[in-house]
Amino acid sequence: MSELQDFLTDKAAELKVPGATAGVLVDGEEHQAFSGVTSVENPLDVDASTLFQFGSTGKTFTATAMMRLVDRGQVDLDAPVRRYVPELALKDSDAAERVTVLQLFNHTAGWQGDAIKDTGDGDDALAVYVADMADLEQVSPLGTAVSYNNASLSLAGHLIAKVMGTTYEKAVRELLFEPLGMDMTFFTPNEVMSRRFAVGHTLHDDGRITVARPWAMPRSAAPAGGMSATVGDQLTWARFHVGDGTAKDGTRVLPAELLARMQEPTVDMAGSALGDAVGIGWLLKDVQGTRLVSHGGTTNGQYSDFGLVPSRGFAVTCLSNCGPNGAQLNHAVTTWALEHYLGVEEEALVAVDRTDAELAEFTGQYETIAYGIEVTAVRGQLEAAIAYTPETLRALRESGDDEPEDQPPFRLGLLAGSDRYVLTAGPAAGMRGYFARDESGRVSALHLGGRLASRVPATA
C-alpha cells in the first residue's frame, strides 16, 4: 500500500526519526511500511524482521492473559487481589485489603504508579518488586480516580505467574503467544540480541541523534511494558482483538463476549490524555460516534502507537526508535490512517484566554512520585514546568540511564467554561488533560499525561 509507505517515509524524514515501521489492517488485509535504520551506530535497514520495543502496549497482553484465566474460572475480576496474592502489603492497609483485580487494569488503584525498580533478572523479580510495594504511598483513595499505574500491572503479572505456577513470561507464552502464532514477540535481551532489532535514540536540541542506553527494561517491568515485536506480530495481535476471539487457525482463545468486555468502559476520565474511559487494559475514546480502542508505549528512546476500530475491523500500529520525535511520528501516522482509510477525524480543541484572576486558582505546585510540576499564569494561559525529583534522577543514574534533558515550559490552554485543557504548542501539542477538584471545589490535582499529580500546599 504505497500511500502508507509514502506517508511514513516523508514524515520520518521531516521529524528526523532514524527508524520506524507501521502497519495497517483494513478490509481484512495487512499492509506494512518501513523507514530508516535500526541504529545510527550500526545501521541496518528496518524491515519486516526488525524487532521494536513497544512498551506499555504490553499492558494489553497482561490484561488479555488475565482474561484467559477469568474464562477458565481461575480468577474473578471483582475479587480482592489478596485472594491470589495474600502477601500483598501497601502503606495503605485498607487499599491492600480491598483492591480488586479489575482495579489493577483500569488504573484506579490509587497508589504511586511510576515506581519502576530493577529487582534483578531472576525468576523472583516480580515477587521482590511486589514486596517492595509496601513502601508506596496512596495518592488517591482506592477506586476514586484514574491515574496511570505501572506498579499495578507488575502486581497483575505476579498474580498471573502465581495462578499459573510458573513465571510471567512463560505464562504469557502459553496463554497468548503460542495459540496466536506470535513467534516474533519476545521479552529478554537474550532472545532479542540474536535477531535484527531497533535501539532507542535521543534527538538533542542541537540536532545530534545519539543511542539511548540502557536498551532493556528491568524484568520487574515486563507486565507493564517489557516486550519487543515485529510489526507483523503487532498486526496479528490487532487482528485477534478486532476479531471474535479465535486465532488465525480458528482455535478459540477467548470467548467473544470477554474480548468485547475488555473494550467497554469500566471507569470514565473524559478529557484525559489517555482518552475518555478505560476498559480492561485498553484506553477508549469516541470520535464522531466511532469507538477507538488503543494503547501506546514508551521505553528508553522507543515509542509505539496501537489503535483499533473494532466496529470496522480496522487497526493501525506504528513503532519508532527516537525520542521525543518518535512519539510525534507515531501520532501523525495514526491520525493520518484513521482519516485516510476510515474518514475519522478528531475535532481540534480550542483554548480560550482567561484573566490572571481566573487563572489564579489553578497556579501552584503539583507532584507525582517522579517529578514536580510548577504551574504559572502567562498571558492568558497556564504554563507548566516539569522538574524531576532527586530520587528519580538518582534511580536513572544507578540504572545506567541518561538523565533527561531539561524540558522547556509548555502551555496549558484552558477550554471555555471548563477545568479541561489542551497543550497549545510544542511536540505534544493537542494533548488533553484536566484539573481535578476536591469536595470543597478547590483545585486539588492536575491530570497530565494520564497521571494524577497532587497539589502541594504553598510554603511560606
PAKOLKOL-225257 format. One line per field, with one value per residue (C-alpha): residue number from 1; x, z, y. Coordinates in steps of 0.5 Angstrom, whole numbers, plus 2048, in hexadecimal, padded with zeros to 3 digits. Each point is the difference from the previous one (the first is absolute). Layout:
REM residues N
k: NUM / ...
X: X / ...
Z: Z / ...
Y: Y / ...
***
This chain:
REM residues 460
k: 1 / 2 / 3 / 4 / 5 / 6 / 7 / 8 / 9 / 10 / 11 / 12 / 13 / 14 / 15 / 16 / 17 / 18 / 19 / 20 / 21 / 22 / 23 / 24 / 25 / 26 / 27 / 28 / 29 / 30 / 31 / 32 / 33 / 34 / 35 / 36 / 37 / 38 / 39 / 40 / 41 / 42 / 43 / 44 / 45 / 46 / 47 / 48 / 49 / 50 / 51 / 52 / 53 / 54 / 55 / 56 / 57 / 58 / 59 / 60 / 61 / 62 / 63 / 64 / 65 / 66 / 67 / 68 / 69 / 70 / 71 / 72 / 73 / 74 / 75 / 76 / 77 / 78 / 79 / 80 / 81 / 82 / 83 / 84 / 85 / 86 / 87 / 88 / 89 / 90 / 91 / 92 / 93 / 94 / 95 / 96 / 97 / 98 / 99 / 100 / 101 / 102 / 103 / 104 / 105 / 106 / 107 / 108 / 109 / 110 / 111 / 112 / 113 / 114 / 115 / 116 / 117 / 118 / 119 / 120 / 121 / 122 / 123 / 124 / 125 / 126 / 127 / 128 / 129 / 130 / 131 / 132 / 133 / 134 / 135 / 136 / 137 / 138 / 139 / 140 / 141 / 142 / 143 / 144 / 145 / 146 / 147 / 148 / 149 / 150 / 151 / 152 / 153 / 154 / 155 / 156 / 157 / 158 / 159 / 160 / 161 / 162 / 163 / 164 / 165 / 166 / 167 / 168 / 169 / 170 / 171 / 172 / 173 / 174 / 175 / 176 / 177 / 178 / 179 / 180 / 181 / 182 / 183 / 184 / 185 / 186 / 187 / 188 / 189 / 190 / 191 / 192 / 193 / 194 / 195 / 196 / 197 / 198 / 199 / 200 / 201 / 202 / 203 / 204 / 205 / 206 / 207 / 208 / 209 / 210 / 211 / 212 / 213 / 214 / 215 / 216 / 217 / 218 / 219 / 220 / 221 / 222 / 223 / 224 / 225 / 226 / 227 / 228 / 229 / 230 / 231 / 232 / 233 / 234 / 235 / 236 / 237 / 238 / 239 / 240 / 241 / 242 / 243 / 244 / 245 / 246 / 247 / 248 / 249 / 250 / 251 / 252 / 253 / 254 / 255 / 256 / 257 / 258 / 259 / 260 / 261 / 262 / 263 / 264 / 265 / 266 / 267 / 268 / 269 / 270 / 271 / 272 / 273 / 274 / 275 / 276 / 277 / 278 / 279 / 280 / 281 / 282 / 283 / 284 / 285 / 286 / 287 / 288 / 289 / 290 / 291 / 292 / 293 / 294 / 295 / 296 / 297 / 298 / 299 / 300 / 301 / 302 / 303 / 304 / 305 / 306 / 307 / 308 / 309 / 310 / 311 / 312 / 313 / 314 / 315 / 316 / 317 / 318 / 319 / 320 / 321 / 322 / 323 / 324 / 325 / 326 / 327 / 328 / 329 / 330 / 331 / 332 / 333 / 334 / 335 / 336 / 337 / 338 / 339 / 340 / 341 / 342 / 343 / 344 / 345 / 346 / 347 / 348 / 349 / 350 / 351 / 352 / 353 / 354 / 355 / 356 / 357 / 358 / 359 / 360 / 361 / 362 / 363 / 364 / 365 / 366 / 367 / 368 / 369 / 370 / 371 / 372 / 373 / 374 / 375 / 376 / 377 / 378 / 379 / 380 / 381 / 382 / 383 / 384 / 385 / 386 / 387 / 388 / 389 / 390 / 391 / 392 / 393 / 394 / 395 / 396 / 397 / 398 / 399 / 400 / 401 / 402 / 403 / 404 / 405 / 406 / 407 / 408 / 409 / 410 / 411 / 412 / 413 / 414 / 415 / 416 / 417 / 418 / 419 / 420 / 421 / 422 / 423 / 424 / 425 / 426 / 427 / 428 / 429 / 430 / 431 / 432 / 433 / 434 / 435 / 436 / 437 / 438 / 439 / 440 / 441 / 442 / 443 / 444 / 445 / 446 / 447 / 448 / 449 / 450 / 451 / 452 / 453 / 454 / 455 / 456 / 457 / 458 / 459 / 460
X: 800 / 804 / 7FC / 802 / 808 / 800 / 7FD / 805 / 806 / 7FE / 7FE / 806 / 805 / 7FC / 801 / 807 / 7FE / 805 / 7FC / 7F9 / 7FA / 7F9 / 7FA / 7F9 / 7FB / 7FA / 7FB / 803 / 807 / 806 / 805 / 807 / 805 / 807 / 804 / 808 / 804 / 801 / 805 / 805 / 806 / 7FF / 7FB / 7FC / 7F9 / 7FA / 7FC / 7FA / 805 / 802 / 7FE / 7FE / 7FE / 7F9 / 800 / 7F9 / 7FC / 803 / 7FA / 7FB / 804 / 800 / 7F8 / 7FF / 804 / 7FB / 7FA / 802 / 801 / 7F9 / 7FD / 803 / 7FD / 807 / 7FF / 7FA / 801 / 7FC / 803 / 806 / 807 / 802 / 7FC / 805 / 806 / 7FF / 807 / 7FE / 801 / 800 / 801 / 7F8 / 7FE / 7F9 / 802 / 804 / 7FA / 7FA / 804 / 7FD / 803 / 7FC / 803 / 807 / 7FE / 7FB / 806 / 7FB / 805 / 802 / 807 / 806 / 800 / 807 / 804 / 805 / 805 / 805 / 800 / 804 / 800 / 7FE / 7F9 / 7FF / 800 / 7F8 / 800 / 805 / 7FD / 7F9 / 804 / 803 / 7F9 / 7FF / 803 / 7FB / 7FC / 7F9 / 7FF / 7F8 / 7FB / 7FF / 7FB / 7FF / 805 / 803 / 808 / 804 / 804 / 805 / 801 / 7F9 / 802 / 806 / 7FC / 7FB / 806 / 802 / 7F9 / 7FF / 807 / 7FD / 7FA / 804 / 805 / 806 / 803 / 7FC / 804 / 7FE / 7F9 / 7FF / 804 / 7FB / 7FA / 801 / 806 / 7FF / 7F9 / 800 / 806 / 804 / 807 / 804 / 7FE / 805 / 802 / 807 / 806 / 803 / 7FA / 801 / 807 / 801 / 7FB / 7FF / 7FE / 7FF / 803 / 7FE / 803 / 7FF / 7FF / 804 / 7FF / 806 / 7FE / 804 / 7FD / 803 / 7FF / 7FC / 802 / 7FF / 7FC / 7FC / 7FA / 801 / 7FD / 7FB / 7FD / 7FF / 7F8 / 800 / 803 / 807 / 7FE / 803 / 7FD / 800 / 7FA / 7FE / 7FE / 7FD / 7FB / 7FF / 7FE / 7FC / 7FC / 7FF / 7FD / 7FB / 7FE / 7FC / 805 / 803 / 807 / 801 / 800 / 7F9 / 802 / 7FB / 805 / 7FB / 7F8 / 7FE / 7FC / 806 / 804 / 7FB / 7FF / 807 / 7FE / 7FB / 801 / 801 / 801 / 800 / 805 / 7FD / 806 / 806 / 806 / 7FE / 7F9 / 7F9 / 800 / 804 / 7FE / 803 / 807 / 7FE / 7FF / 7FA / 7FE / 7F9 / 802 / 7FA / 7FC / 805 / 804 / 807 / 804 / 807 / 806 / 808 / 806 / 807 / 806 / 807 / 800 / 7FB / 7F9 / 7F9 / 7F9 / 7FB / 7F9 / 7FA / 7F9 / 7FC / 7FA / 803 / 805 / 806 / 807 / 806 / 807 / 806 / 807 / 805 / 807 / 802 / 7FD / 7FD / 7FE / 7FE / 7FA / 7FE / 801 / 7FC / 7FA / 801 / 7FF / 7FA / 7FD / 801 / 7FE / 7F9 / 7FF / 802 / 7FD / 7FA / 7FF / 800 / 803 / 800 / 7FE / 805 / 7FF / 801 / 802 / 7FE / 804 / 7FE / 802 / 805 / 7FB / 7FC / 807 / 802 / 7FC / 804 / 807 / 805 / 804 / 7FE / 804 / 800 / 805 / 804 / 800 / 7FD / 7FC / 800 / 7FA / 800 / 7FC / 803 / 7FC / 7F9 / 802 / 804 / 807 / 802 / 808 / 802 / 806 / 802 / 801 / 807 / 7FD / 7FE / 807 / 804 / 7FC / 801 / 808 / 800 / 7FD / 804 / 7FB / 802 / 7FD / 7FA / 802 / 7FC / 7FA / 7FD / 7FA / 7F9 / 7FA / 7F9 / 7FA / 7FA / 7FA / 7FA / 7FC / 804 / 805 / 803 / 806 / 804 / 807 / 801 / 807 / 806 / 801 / 7FA / 7FB / 7F9 / 801 / 7FA / 7FF / 7FC / 801 / 7FC / 7FC / 7FF / 7FA / 800 / 801 / 807 / 805 / 804 / 803 / 803 / 7FF / 806 / 802 / 7FB / 803 / 7FD / 804 / 7FE / 800 / 806 / 7FE / 803 / 806 / 801
Z: 800 / 7FD / 804 / 807 / 7FE / 7FD / 806 / 805 / 7FB / 800 / 807 / 803 / 7FC / 802 / 807 / 800 / 802 / 7FF / 7FF / 800 / 7FE / 7FF / 7FF / 7FE / 800 / 7FB / 7FD / 802 / 7FD / 804 / 7FD / 803 / 7FE / 803 / 800 / 802 / 804 / 807 / 803 / 7FE / 803 / 7FC / 7FA / 7FE / 7FC / 803 / 7FD / 802 / 804 / 805 / 807 / 803 / 808 / 800 / 808 / 803 / 7FA / 804 / 806 / 7FB / 800 / 807 / 800 / 7FB / 803 / 807 / 7FC / 7FE / 807 / 801 / 7FB / 803 / 807 / 803 / 801 / 802 / 7FE / 805 / 806 / 804 / 7FE / 806 / 7FE / 7FC / 803 / 807 / 802 / 7FC / 805 / 7FF / 804 / 800 / 803 / 7FE / 7F9 / 800 / 803 / 7FB / 7FA / 7FA / 7FA / 7FC / 803 / 7FE / 7F9 / 800 / 803 / 807 / 805 / 802 / 803 / 7FD / 7F9 / 7FD / 805 / 7FB / 803 / 7FE / 804 / 7FC / 7FB / 804 / 800 / 806 / 7FD / 801 / 806 / 803 / 7FD / 803 / 807 / 7FF / 7FE / 808 / 7FF / 7FB / 802 / 7FF / 7FB / 800 / 803 / 7FD / 7FA / 800 / 7FB / 7F9 / 801 / 7FB / 804 / 7FE / 807 / 800 / 7F9 / 803 / 806 / 7FB / 7FC / 807 / 801 / 7F9 / 802 / 807 / 7FD / 7FA / 805 / 7FB / 7FE / 7FD / 7F9 / 800 / 802 / 7FA / 7FB / 802 / 800 / 7FA / 7FC / 7FE / 7FF / 7FC / 7FC / 802 / 800 / 7FF / 806 / 806 / 807 / 801 / 7FD / 7FF / 7FC / 7FC / 7FF / 7FB / 7FC / 7FC / 805 / 801 / 805 / 803 / 7FE / 803 / 7FC / 803 / 800 / 7FC / 7FA / 803 / 800 / 805 / 802 / 806 / 806 / 803 / 7FB / 804 / 805 / 807 / 801 / 805 / 7FB / 7FB / 801 / 800 / 7F9 / 7FF / 7F9 / 7F9 / 7FA / 7F8 / 7FD / 7FD / 807 / 802 / 7FB / 802 / 807 / 7FD / 7FB / 806 / 804 / 7FB / 7FE / 804 / 805 / 7FB / 7FE / 7F8 / 800 / 803 / 807 / 806 / 804 / 804 / 7FF / 7FC / 806 / 804 / 7FB / 7FF / 807 / 800 / 7FB / 804 / 805 / 808 / 802 / 7FD / 7FF / 7FB / 7FE / 802 / 7FB / 800 / 7FE / 802 / 804 / 802 / 7FE / 803 / 7FD / 7FB / 7FF / 7FD / 7FC / 7FC / 7FA / 7FB / 803 / 7FF / 806 / 7FF / 805 / 801 / 804 / 7FF / 803 / 801 / 802 / 800 / 7F9 / 7FD / 7FF / 7FE / 7FE / 7FF / 7FE / 7FF / 7FD / 801 / 7FD / 7FA / 800 / 800 / 803 / 800 / 803 / 800 / 803 / 800 / 803 / 802 / 805 / 801 / 7F9 / 7FF / 804 / 7FB / 7FA / 803 / 802 / 7F9 / 7FD / 804 / 7FF / 7F8 / 800 / 803 / 7FC / 7F9 / 801 / 804 / 800 / 807 / 802 / 807 / 801 / 803 / 807 / 800 / 806 / 803 / 804 / 807 / 804 / 805 / 806 / 7FD / 7FF / 807 / 803 / 7FB / 801 / 805 / 801 / 7FF / 800 / 7FF / 802 / 7FA / 7FF / 803 / 7FB / 801 / 7FD / 7FF / 7FC / 7FA / 7FB / 801 / 800 / 805 / 7FF / 804 / 801 / 802 / 805 / 801 / 807 / 803 / 802 / 7F8 / 7FE / 804 / 7FE / 7F9 / 801 / 804 / 7FB / 7FA / 7FD / 7FE / 804 / 7FC / 7FD / 803 / 7FC / 7FF / 803 / 7FC / 7FF / 803 / 7FD / 804 / 7FC / 800 / 807 / 802 / 804 / 7FA / 7FC / 7F9 / 7FF / 7FB / 7FE / 7FF / 7FF / 804 / 7FD / 800 / 806 / 805 / 808 / 805 / 807 / 806 / 806 / 807 / 804 / 801 / 7F9 / 801 / 7FA / 803 / 7FB / 7F9 / 7FB / 7FB / 7FB / 803 / 807 / 806 / 803 / 807 / 802 / 805 / 806 / 7FF / 804 / 804
Y: 800 / 806 / 805 / 7FD / 800 / 807 / 803 / 7FC / 802 / 807 / 801 / 7FC / 805 / 806 / 7FE / 7FD / 7F9 / 7FB / 7FA / 7FF / 7FB / 800 / 7FB / 801 / 7FA / 802 / 7FC / 7FA / 802 / 801 / 806 / 801 / 806 / 801 / 806 / 801 / 7FC / 7FC / 804 / 806 / 7FD / 7F9 / 802 / 7FA / 801 / 800 / 7FA / 7FB / 7FC / 806 / 800 / 806 / 801 / 802 / 802 / 801 / 7FD / 7F9 / 802 / 7FE / 7F9 / 7FF / 802 / 7FB / 7FB / 801 / 800 / 7F9 / 7FE / 803 / 7FC / 7FA / 801 / 801 / 808 / 804 / 808 / 802 / 7FC / 803 / 800 / 7FC / 7FA / 7FF / 804 / 7FF / 803 / 807 / 806 / 807 / 806 / 801 / 7F9 / 802 / 800 / 7FA / 7FC / 803 / 801 / 7FB / 7FD / 805 / 806 / 7FE / 800 / 807 / 804 / 802 / 7FC / 807 / 7FF / 802 / 7FD / 802 / 7FC / 7FC / 7FD / 7FB / 7FA / 7FB / 7FB / 7FA / 7FD / 803 / 807 / 802 / 7FD / 804 / 806 / 7FF / 7FF / 807 / 803 / 800 / 807 / 803 / 806 / 800 / 806 / 800 / 7FC / 7F9 / 800 / 807 / 803 / 7FE / 800 / 7FC / 7FB / 7FC / 7FD / 7FD / 7FC / 7FD / 7FD / 7FE / 7FC / 7FD / 7FE / 7FC / 7FD / 7FD / 7FE / 7FC / 7FD / 803 / 806 / 806 / 800 / 7F8 / 801 / 805 / 7FC / 7FA / 804 / 805 / 800 / 7F8 / 800 / 806 / 7FE / 806 / 7FD / 807 / 803 / 800 / 802 / 800 / 803 / 7F8 / 7FF / 806 / 801 / 7FA / 804 / 806 / 806 / 807 / 804 / 806 / 807 / 807 / 807 / 805 / 808 / 801 / 7FB / 7FA / 7F9 / 7FB / 7F9 / 800 / 7FB / 7FB / 7FC / 7FC / 801 / 7FC / 7FA / 802 / 805 / 7FA / 800 / 808 / 800 / 7FC / 7FC / 801 / 7FE / 801 / 804 / 7F9 / 7FE / 806 / 7FF / 7F9 / 803 / 805 / 7FB / 7FC / 806 / 802 / 7F9 / 7FB / 7FD / 7FB / 7FF / 800 / 7F9 / 800 / 7FE / 803 / 804 / 805 / 800 / 806 / 803 / 800 / 803 / 805 / 802 / 802 / 805 / 803 / 806 / 7FE / 807 / 807 / 805 / 805 / 805 / 7FC / 7FF / 7F9 / 800 / 801 / 7F9 / 7FA / 7F9 / 7FA / 801 / 805 / 807 / 802 / 807 / 801 / 804 / 802 / 7FA / 7FB / 7FD / 800 / 7FB / 801 / 800 / 802 / 800 / 803 / 7FD / 803 / 803 / 7FC / 801 / 7FD / 801 / 7FB / 801 / 7FC / 802 / 7F9 / 802 / 801 / 7FA / 805 / 801 / 805 / 7FF / 804 / 7FF / 805 / 800 / 807 / 805 / 805 / 800 / 7F9 / 801 / 805 / 7FC / 7FA / 805 / 803 / 7F9 / 7FE / 807 / 7FF / 7F9 / 801 / 806 / 7FD / 7F9 / 801 / 807 / 801 / 807 / 802 / 808 / 804 / 803 / 808 / 803 / 807 / 805 / 802 / 805 / 800 / 800 / 7FA / 7FC / 801 / 7FA / 7FB / 803 / 7FD / 7FA / 7F8 / 7FA / 7F9 / 7FA / 802 / 808 / 806 / 805 / 807 / 804 / 807 / 805 / 803 / 805 / 7FD / 7F9 / 7FB / 7FE / 7F9 / 7FF / 7F9 / 7FE / 7F9 / 7FE / 7FF / 7F9 / 7FF / 803 / 7FB / 7FA / 802 / 800 / 7FA / 7FC / 803 / 804 / 807 / 806 / 803 / 807 / 806 / 801 / 807 / 802 / 7FE / 804 / 7FD / 804 / 7FF / 7FF / 804 / 7FF / 7FA / 7FD / 7FD / 802 / 7FF / 800 / 806 / 7FF / 7FC / 7F9 / 7FE / 805 / 7FD / 7FC / 801 / 800 / 803 / 803 / 7FC / 803 / 7FD / 800 / 807 / 802 / 802 / 7FE / 7FA / 7FD / 800 / 7FA / 801 / 7FA / 7FC / 801 / 803 / 805 / 802 / 807 / 802 / 805 / 807 / 801 / 807
***
